Amino acid sequence: ANIAAAAAAGFAIKGNDDLQIIEGIGPKIAELFKSNGVSTFGKLSTMSVPQITAILESGGSRFKLANPSTWAYQAQLCHENRWSELKVLQDELDGGVAVSDNS
């Protein structure tokens, strides 16, 4: 990841593959992913929701509330240094989940 480009878009990224930049992923989930061999944006970007959910489930009940539906896409944007697109997407998300427009 391009840390300078990330910073320019308003992300305080800690290292090349800081999974916590992805909305919905906190320190515990990032740690869980790392222990399951998922430590890069590139790797996460190729995973399906069921694959991600399986890792979350392996971590126990405290991870059940996490909704990873947008995580692979967010990771892809990070991996491709599309930080401004990520910013727009995250502004539309709530806890990493798309908020439906009911108006």
Order of alpha helices (4+ residues) and beta strands (2+ residues): alpha-alpha-alpha-alpha-alpha-alpha-beta-beta
